[in-house]
Amino acid sequence: LLQYYSIIRKPVILFLYFRCLLPVSGMSSKRKYSSDESEPEDDEDGKTKTRRNEASDVEHTLESLILRVGKKSKSPVESNLEGLASVLETDLPNYKNKLLKILCQQVVKAPSEMTVYTTLVGLLNASSFNFGGEFVEMASRMLRECLKSCEFDDALSCVRFLSDLVNCHVVESSSLLAMYSAFLNIGNLPGVRRVQSDWYVYAVLSSLPWVGRCLSATKPAELNNLLTVIDGYFSHRDKSYLSMLRVWSTDNPHPQEDFLECLWAQIRQLQSAHWEETLIVRPYLAFIGNLSAALQHALPPIEPNVSEDDVNHYPLPWVVYRMFDYADCPADMSLLPGHHSIERYLLEEQVTQILADNHLERKVCAKALVAHPHYDKLPLNYIIIEVMFGQLLNRRTPPYLEIAYGSLLIELCKERPTTFPIILAQTVQLLYDRLDTMHITCIDRFASWFAYHLSNFQYRWAWDDWLDCMQPDKDSNHPKLWFVREVLAKCLRLSYYQRVCEFLPETFVMLVPPEPKPDYRYKSENRQTENPEEDIVGIAESLIMTIKAKSGIQEVVEVLKRCPKPSDDLDDPDVVTNSIAIDVFTQTLFFLGAKSISHSFSALAKFHTVFRALAESEESQILMLKSIYDLWRHHHLMLILIVDKLVKSQIVTCRSVANWLFSVDMAADFTRMYTWEIMNSTLKKMNKHVLRLQTELSDVEEKLVGRAMSEVPSDIQAQAEALQERLEQAQAEQKNLFLIVFQRFIMVLSAMVTDTGPASNSPSWNRVVHERLQELFLVYNQQINRYTTTLENLLFTSDIDEHIYNVFQQYKALRS
């Protein structure tokens, strides 16, 4: 890189110099030979524009060089840094502000190259004390702003960067320890939640692998005092939420540790190893002579402003996902770092950062993972798979789309075809063997991913290895049997019925899903009477002919009016819903649209007004959903999409969908994956509706900031009032929806306790429902948090079943 600068920089400067001597380009001849009076002014404008372009070109060049210095190249990073530092020292007087801005941006944009940029700042600080001071001030201000705006990932990058500046003799050790002490003191302030103090403790612990060695050498007593304070914090820390976050219900074969407890154990092991580790790149060691002679700066006081209003923005705790240990790796491969080894933590952090930087580009991400500098020295394939499945099986929500993990794993199999597929197959078998204790949410995601993966590899798998799932002692909700059945149901969505029958061995024939055909109730062979007034099949046939004749809506309504009332409703004057008319219309219309999803959606759009007229009440909406279920019970994807479309079209409400899913008619499929896909889709739609109204109201309120009421236009004020009213109504609907869902859960689980439920004798059924309740609390914790007090007062009281009550207490402990 230094040779590059010596060759390129001078020609660039000469080019810019001679450019100043040339006439301004782009000027027409007419303008060039204008009157003498205007010529000097034009010439001055041209020189100003030229100077501005020169400055812009130099700034762009400097930015490009800074961004590339940490990238992989043929030259050692130390020589690249030395060459770049010598160039930047020359440009500091003219481009100091631009350089400060670029370097501060790299603090949060390139955390994986942190030590490269801290070394660069150290070299610039050695030549310009003022530049180093301004950078420390700007980086500290950025940290305060990140904390204030609750951007905790960026704040963590800032803390680590400032910590590594101690190694480069830019920041004083004592001022960094003072910042650490301020962070640890957060837990002693009144009104601070554990989730808030946890983050500040994590920020301190996660930066010690970089700076612990330096602090141990320069401030050993102060560092020991700091570690003693941290140890005291863990002695009284509440972990009652832990069972809600576990992937498996047992610690065999690997313990499922709290993230902070695990990191603390890794730091203590690092301390016992005299803070020596082998994975952090430390380019500053090559310049230690120059850096040690530089003056250091004190960090400005950083006092975090912890507020009760920010609790929802702090990251929730998590369980460290462990799937492999050294015994799982081949004998000819180097050993996998231990669970409490700091190298395990650093490798996981590096893989996590590569995923964060490149998850949108699977090919780039796969190449970056296999290009890791320690890929051939350590069993990194196992770390990569463990990190990816740890995110995919996250009990809350994966950080990226589930398909991103599936497509990336396929790309990794292409990049390393001789090793990666073997390890991935080993992973699948390990997960299958541990299904008995895996949480239902994780089994969901595992089944979805595995079906997708099989669809990309011609559905080839050693199915006979899983014959144990069909042992007679396993009920229909046993985890292994449930998993295989749901995998096949997902495969059916991704292919077709005959293909599923072909790739499965005969021993699995009982698990083949039913053929996804509509089960139409009003076929000719189902006619039960010859009386025209009671011949519902005949009415359905008339409706088919009317629709096929492309008649208008009024003609369809006239046919439906011929439907008789159910015998149970004849003597009840309060009944206004004709369940037979709803069933005939719904089943017939969607049967006619059974050719494809598009046909069904077109039919729904054409007869939208008829649907709205028939679905006036919640009871009629539930009857409509039941009719669709009876028609498409064997085609789960069609059922999911039609229900979703009905909610979008405002034909049925989210409340009606929730009540239908908990009805007796759905008891047989209550534990199936597609049922909970519908439930989650419905809840997410309600949450998105509330969020959209909140965003719209915030945008309007921004226009009102700083303006007196008399100055606000009447239309904007009316818009704000209307949005506020709609938001309050939507929040009330959201609150009622969650109350209904949790009330139904309590009723179902309580019925099982008293042996009156639909599957009171099935432990697996009981377990699945119990874990679905945990799932809702975890996935929608931010929305539910607003109604915690109401839920506690109305539903989750101390007199309900202990197991249900404990789930609610675990949820509350997440943000305690």
N, C-alpha and C positions, 0 to 999 in steps of 0.2 A: 504493500500500500504506500509506503514511503517513496519507493521508486515511482509509483504512479503519480504521486503529487509532484515530484521533481520534474517529471516529464510533461504532465498535463497543465499544472498550475501556471507556469510561465507563458505558454502559448495562449491560455485563456486571458491572462492579464494583457498580453500584447494585443490580442484580438480586440479586447475592450478599449485599449488605448487608441489603436488605429481607427476603431469605429468612431471615436470621438472626433477624429480629424476629417472624417468623410462627410459629405453633404447629407442632410437628413433625407432618408429614402421615403418613398411613398408620396412625394409631393409632385403635383402636376406641373408641367412646364409653364402653364399660365400663372399659377401661383408663384412659381420660382422667379419669374421675371416680372413681378408686380412692381409697383412704384417704389422708389427709394424710401419713401416715408414709412411704408409698412414693412419693408424688408428686415430691418433690425429686430422688430418685435417678433416676426415669424422665426427668425434665427434663434432668438433667445428661448422661445417656446420649444424649438427643436432640441436645443442643448439640455433644457430641463427634462424633457421627455427621455432623452438619451441617458442622462444621469440616473433617472428613476428606473429605467430598464436595466442599467448596469447593476444597480443595487439589488433589484429583484433577481437578476440572474445569479449574482453571487450568493444571495440568501438561499436560493433554491439549490445551488450547488452544495453549500455548506450543510443544508438539511439532508440532502441525499447522502452525503458522506457520513454524517452522524448516524443516520438510520441503517447504513450498511456496515458500520464498523463491527457490530456484534454478530453478523451473519458468518456462516461457514465459508472459509476461503482457503487458498493454498498457503497463505502466509500465516504465521502464528498471530494470535490475537494481540499479544504483547507488542509486536512490531507495528501492527495496524494502529494500535492506540498511541504508540510513540509518534508515528507519522502524523496522525490526525491531530494530536495535541499540539504539535509544532506548528501546524497550519492554523489552528484555531487561535493560538496565542497571538499570531500576527493580526488576526481579524477582530480580536476582542474590542479594541477601542471603537471600531465603527459598527460592529454588529452584536454588541453585548446583549441588548434586550432580546434580539431574535434568538441568540444562542441559549439564553436563559429559558425562553419559552419552549424551544425544541427539547431541551434536556428535561425540563419538568414534565412535558407531555410523555416522554419515554418512561418516566417513573411508573405510570399506570398503564401505558400501552405495551411495554415490553418487559414485564416482570421476570420472564425467563432469562433475560440478558442483563439483569440488574447489576451483577458484579462488574460487568464490562463498563457500564455507564457510571457506576460509583468510582471506578478507577479513573475514568476520564475526568470526572469532576475533581478528583483528588489532584491530578496532574495540572489542571487549570488553576486550582486553588494554590498550588505550589508556586505558580508564576504570577498569579494575581490574587492577592488576599481579598480585595474588594469583591471580585467576581465570586469567590467562594462564599463570602458572607451574604451576598445578595441571593445566591442560589439556595443556601440554607433557609433564609427568610422566606423565599418563595415556596420552597417545598413544605415548610412548616405551615404556611398559610393554606396551601392546597390540602394538607392533612386536616386542618380545622374545618375547611369547607366541605370535605368529603364526610366528615363526622356529622356536620350540621345537616347535610342533605341526605344522610343515611345511606351513602354509597360505601358500604362496608368492605367490599372487595377492593376498591381503589384505596380506601383508607389503610387496609392491611398492606398493600404494596408500598404505600408511603412510609409506614412504620418500619418495614424491612429495609427500605432504601436508606432512611435516616440512620438505621442501626449499622448498616454496612459502611456508611460514611465514617464511622468511628475507626474501622480498619484502615481507611485511606487517609487518616489524620486530617479530616475535614471538620468533624464534630467532636467536641470534648466528651470523654467517657462519663464524667460526672453529670453533665446536662442530660445525656441519654438515660442514665439511671434515674434522674429526677423525673423524666417523662414516664419511665416505667412505673415509678412509685405513684405518680398521679393516676395512672391507669389502674393500678391495683387498689388504690384507695377508693375507687368508684363503689366497690362492694360495701364500704362502710357508711356511705351516704344514706340518709333516710329516704324511703320510698323507692329505692332502686331495686328493680327486679333481678332475679338470678340470670335470666337470659341476657340482660344488659351487661352485668359484671362478668359473665362468662366470656363475652366477646373480647373484652379488654384483657382478661387473663390470657385468652388464646392469642391475642396480638403480641403480647410479651413473649409467651412461650415459643411461638412459631418463628420469632426473629432470633432467638438465642442460638440456633445452630450456626448462624452467620457470625454473630458477634461474641458468643460465649467465650471463645478462646482469648480474644483480646481483653475482655472485661476480667477474665480470670487472672491475666497477667498484670493488668494495671490497677484494678480495683477489686482484689479478691474478697476483702471483708464486706464491702458493699454488695457484691454479687451474692455472697452467702446469705446476707440479711434479706436480700430480695427473694431468694429461693425459700427461705424460712417463712416469709410472709405468704408465698404461694402455697406452701405446704399447709399452713394454717387455714387458708381458704378452702382447701379440699377436705379438711377435717370436719367441717360443718356444712358441706354442700349437699343439697337435696337432689336425689336421683330417682325419685318415685315415678318419673315419666318413662324410665328406661324400657320397661316391658312393652310399652306402646310402640316403640321404635324398632324392636328386634325383628330381624328377618326370620330367625328360627326361634322356637320356644325353648331350646336347650343350648347349652354351651359345649356340647359334644359334637364334633371333635375340636371346634375352635371357639374360644370365648368371644362373646359379643360385647365389646367394651364401649363405654361412653367415650366420645371423641376427645374430650378434654382430659379424662383420666388416662387414656392411652398415650396422648402426647406428653403428659407429665411423666409417665413411666419411661418414655423414650428419652426425655430430657435428662432424667436422673441417670439413666444408663450412659448417656453422652457425658455427663459430668464425671461419672466414675471412670470413663475412658480419657479423662483430662481434655475433654472437648475436641478430641481428634475425630474427624470423619474424612471420607475419601471421595465424596461425590460433588462437593461444591467447587466450582471453578473460581480460583482466586487470582486473577491477573495482577492485582496490586502488589503481590509478593515480588514481582520482577522489578518494581520501582520503589521498593521500600526505602532505599537510600534517599531518593529525592523527596518522597512523601513525608518521611519522618522529620525532615527539616522544615516543613511547612507549619505555619501558625494555624491553630484550630479555632473553631467558633463555638459559642454556646447556643444551644437551641433556645429559641424564645419559649416562654411558658405556654404549655398546651394543656388547658384545663377543659376536658370534655364537658359539654352541656347535656347532661342526661335528663330526658324528659319522659313523663308518663305517656305523652302523646305519641312517642316514637317506638313504643314497645313492639307494635306489630311489624315494624320494619327490620328489627334485629333478626339475624338468621337463627332458626330453631336448632336445638341440639340434634345430633345424629349419632348413630352407632357405627363404629368402624367395621366395615365389611371385610371379613376374612374367609377365604375359600381354600387357600393352599398353604402348605408349609413345606419345609425342606424335604419331607418324605414323599411328596407328590412329584418332585422333579426327578428326571432320569439320573442314573448314577454317573453318566459321563458329562453331566452339566454342572456348572458351579452352583454352590449352595444358595438357596433363597435367603435373603436377610431375615432375621427373626422378627416376631411380631413387635417387640419392644426395641428393635434396633432403629437408630435414627436414619440409617440408610433406607430402611423400608419406608419411612415417612417421606424422605426427600424424593425417592423414586416415584412414589404415589403422587406427590405434589407436581413433579415434572410432567408425568403423564397427564395428570388433570389439566395442567396449563396448556399442553399441546392440544388436548381435546377442546378446550375453551377457545383457543386461537383459530382452530381449523375445522370445527365440527360441521360447518356448512359446505365444505369441500372434501368429500370422502377420499378422493385420490390423493390430494395434498396432505390430508391428515394421516393417511396410512403411510405415505412416504416419510413424513416427519417422524412418526413413531418408530419405524424400522431404522431411521437414520440417527436415532439417539446414540450419543457417544459411548454408552455402556451396553448397547444392544447385544454385542457379541461377548461381553465380559461377564454379564449377569443373566440369569433366566428372566429377561425382561418380558418375554411373551406371557409369562404367568402373571406378572404385575399388570400388564396392559389389560388382560382379560379380567383380572380381579377388579381393577378400577372401573372398567366399563360395565361389568355386571353389578358392581356396587352402586353405580348411578342408575342403571336400568331398574334394579330391584329396590330402589329407594322407596321407603314406606310412604313418603308423601307424594311427590311428583318428580319424575326424572328431569334434570336440568335442560335436556334437549328432547326433541321429538323421538319417540321410540324407534321410528324407522331409521333415524340417523345411526343408531347403534347397530341395527341389522345390516345396513348397507356398508358401514365401516368394517364390520367383522368379515363380510364377504370380500371386501377389498384387501384386507389383511391376508385372507386365505390366498388371494391371487399374488400378493407380494411375496409371501413365504409359503409356497405350496407344499414344501416338504416337511414343514414343522408345525405351522399354525393350525391347519385342519385337524391334526392329531391331538393337539392340546385342547382345541375347541370341543372335539368329541369327548375327550376326557372330562371336560367341564360339564357337558350335558349329562354324562353318566353320574358324576358326583352330585349334581343338583337333583337328578331323579332319585338317587339313593336317599337323599335327605328330605324328600317331599313330605314325609310323615310329620315333620315338625316345622315345615315352612308356612309362613303366613299366607292367607288366601290372596291378598293383593299381589304378593310376589309371584305366586303360582300363575295368576292371571297374566302378568307381564312375561313370565318365562314361557308360557304356552303360546302367546301371541308372537314372540320373537322366534320360537322354534318352528312354528308353522311357516312363518315368512322365510326362515333360513332353508327349510326343506323345499319350499317352492322354487328356490334358486339352484337347487342341486338335485332336481328330478325326483324328489321325495324318497331318496335312498336313505335307508336307516336299518339298523339291525333290530327290527321290531321284536324278534323272538327273545331278545334279552330282557324284554319288559313283560313277559308273560305273567309275572307275579302280580301284576295289577288286577288280574281277573280271578284271583283265588276266591273260593266260595265264602271265606270269612270276611270279605271286604264289601261294605255296603256301597250304594251308588254315589255317596258323597265322600268316600275314602279319597285322600289326596292323590294317590297314584292313579286310581281309576278315573277320578274326576279330571286329572291333568291330561291323560291320554285321550279321553272323550272330547275335551275342549280343543286339544290340538287338532284332532280330526275334523271337528266342526269348523275350525279356522281354515284348515286346508281345503275344505269344501268351498269356502268363500273365494279362495285364491285359485281354484281350478274348476272341476265339475264332478258330478256324482260318479260317473263311470271311471274317471281317473283315480278317485279315492278307492274304489273297489279293486282296481287293478294293482295298486302298489302295496296294499295291505295283504299280509298272509291270511290264509283261511282261518287260522287260530284266532284272529281278531275280528271275525265276521260279526260277532255280537255287538261290537263297538262302532260299526259302520253307521254313520248318521242316516236318518230316513231321507229318502229322495226329496229334494226341496220343491215340491209341487203344491199348488193351492188345494185346500180341502174345502171345496165349495159345497155348502149345505143344501142348496136348492136345485139339485140335479133332477132330471125327469124321473129317475128310478126311486127318488126319495118321496114321491107324491103319496100322501096318506089318505086323501079324501077326494071324492068326486064332486063335492059341493063347491060351486064356483065362488061362493062368498067366503069359504074357509080354505080354499085351495091356494096356499101361500106359494107353492111351487109355480102355479099358473101365473100368479101376480109377478113373480120374479122373471118368468119367461116373457111376460108382457113388457116388463121394464127393460129387458135386454133388447127386445125388438124396437122399443121406443128410442133407446139410446143409439142403437145401430142405425136407425132411420134419421139420425141427427136432428131429432125433434128438439123443441125449445124446453126451457126449464119448467114452464108451466105444465107442459104435457107430462113431464116426469113426475111433478108434484101430484097431478091428477091420478096417476097410476098408484102412487104411494098412499093416496087417500083411501084406496080400496082395501088396504091391509086391515084385518080385524084387530081389535084390542085383545091383549092376553086375558085369559079367563080370570086371572087373579086380580085384574085391575077393573073389571066391569062394575063392581059394587063400590069402588073407591072414587068419590067425586073429586078428590084432591090430585089424582094422578093425571098429569097432562102429557106425559111422555109415552109415546107409542113405541115400545121396545121392538115390536115385530117390524114396524116400518123402518126403524133405524137399522136393524139387522139385515133386512132385505136389501135396502139401498146400499149399505156399506159393503156387504159381501158381494153383491152383484157388480157394483161399479169397479171394485178392485179385482174381481175375477176377470172382468173384461180387459182390465189394464195389466193382466198378469204376464203379458209377453215380455215386458222389460220395466225397469224402474222409471224410465222416461214416460212410458205409456201410463203408468200409475199416477205420476205427477201431473201429466196433462189432464187426465180425467179429474183429478182433485181440483185443479185450477178451473176447469170448465164448470164444474158443479159446486164451486165454493159457496155460493149463496144457499144452496140446498143443505150442505153440511152445516153451515152456520144456523140455519133455521131448525134443523133437527137437534143440534147440540146446544140448546139454550141453557140447560141446567147441567150441574156437575154430574147428576145421575145419568143423564142421557149421554154425556161425554164418556163416562166409564163404560156404558153399554156399547158405544161405538168402538172403543178400544178393545173390548172383549170380542166383538165381531171380527175385528182385524186379526186378533190373536188366533181365533178359531180358524180363520182362513189361511194364515201364514205361519202357523206354529212350527212347521218344519223348515221354514226359510227365514232364518234369523236375521240375515242382512236386510231382506225386504221389510221385515217387521220393524227393525231399528230405524230404517230410513223413512218409512211411512209415518211412524209416530213422531219422529223428528220434524217431518214436514207439517204435520198437523199442529204441532206446537208453534212452529214458525209462522204458519198461516193464521194463528190465533183462533183455530177451530176448537182446540182443547187447551185447557190451562195446565200449567205445571202442577198445580195442586191435584187436578184430576188424574194425571199420569202417576203421581206418587200414590194416591189412594188405590188406583187400579193395580199397581205392582204389589201392594200389600194385601190385595183382596184374596179371598179363598180360591178364586178361579186361577190365580197364578201360583198357588202353593206348590204345585208339582215342579215348576221351573224356577222357583224362588232363588235357588242357589246357583242357577246357571249363569255363565259369564255374560251372555247377551242381556239378561235381565238387568244386571248392574251397569252394563253399557248404556242402557236406556235411562236408568236412574241418574248416572253421572252426567249424561248429556243434558237431561232436564235441569238438573241443579246448575250446571255451567251456563245454560241459557239464561236462567234467572239472574245469576251473578253478573253476566255480561250486560244484561239489560240495566241493572242498577249502576254498574260501572260507567256505562255509556252516558247515562243521565247525569252522573256526578261530574264527568268530564265536560259535558256541555254546559252545566251550570257553572263550573269553575271558569270556563272560557268567557261566559257572559259576565261573571262577577269581576273578572280582571278589567273589563271595560268600565266598571263602576268605581274602581279604586281611586281614591283621592279626589272624587267629584262630589259636590253637594247634590242633594236630592233634586233641587231646583234646576241643576244643570244637566241632569240625566234625561236623555230623550225618552218620551213616553213609551215608544215601541220597545226599547231595550228594557225599561223597567217592567213592562208587562210580560216580556219574554222571560225575564228572571223569575217573576212571580209564578208564571205558568210552569217553568221547569222545576221550581222548588216544590210545587204542589204535586207534579208528576213523580218527582224523586221520593217524596214522602209516601206516596201511594205504592210505589215500587218496593221501597224498603219494608213497608207493612206486609206486602205480598211475600217478600223474601222471608221475613220473620215467620209468617204463618206457614210457609212451606217447610222450613226447618222444624217448626214445632210439630207439624203433621208427621214428618218423616221419623223424628225421634220418638214421638208418642207411639207410632206403629211399631217401632223397634221394641220399645218397652213392653208393649202388649204381646208381641210374638215371643220374646225371650221369657217373659213372665209365664206365658202359657206353657212353655216347655218345662219350666221349673215345676209347675203344678201337674205335669203329665197330661195336659189337655191340648197341646199343640199338634200341628200336622205331622211332626216327626219327633215326638217326645222321646222315643226309644232309640234315636240315632245320635250317638255322641258326635259323629262327624257333622251332621246337620246343625247341631247346637253350636259347634265350634265355628263353622262357616259364618253363621248369622252373627255370632259374637264378634268375629273379626271384621265383618262388614261394618259393624257399628264403629269399631276403631278406625277403619278406613275413612269413613265420612268425617270423623273428628279431625283426622290428620290432613286430609286433602283440602278441606274447606275451613281450616282453623281460623284464617283471617276474617272470613265472613261471619263465622259462628261467634267469634270473639265479641262482636257487637251485641250479641244477645245472650251472653253467658249468664248474666244475673236472672233474666227471665227464665231461661232453661233450668237454672238451679232452683228457682222458687216454684215453678209449676210442674216440672217433670222429674228432674234428678234429685229428688228429696231423699233423706236418709232412710225412709221406710220402704224403698223399693229393694229389689234383689241386690245382694251385696256385689255380685259380679258386674251388674250393670252400673251400679254406683261407682265402683272402682274405675271403670273405663272413663267416666266423667271426671273423676278426680285426677286421673293420669293426664287427661287433656288439659285440665287447668294447670297442672304442674309444668307443662311445656313452657309457659311464659310466666311462671311464678317468680 
